[in-house]
Amino acid sequence: MATPVVSGAIACLLSKYPDMTNVEVKLKLRESCVKSPGTEAGWGMLNVERLLKV
């Protein structure tokens, strides 16, 4: 059920910064994820507060 959460976070991001490209959105998503100890797969858990900060 991560898809609706991530989609909503991206919608908020694009409403705040409408000139972002899809590449910039992807990089910002990756930068804002927090790794959980013991997990190797994926980028981690999305931190929406961190995503929306510049």
Buried (B, 14 or more C-beta within 10 A) or exposed (E): EEEEEEEEBBEEBEEEEEEBEEEEBEEBBEEBBEEEEEEEEEEEEBBBEEBBEE
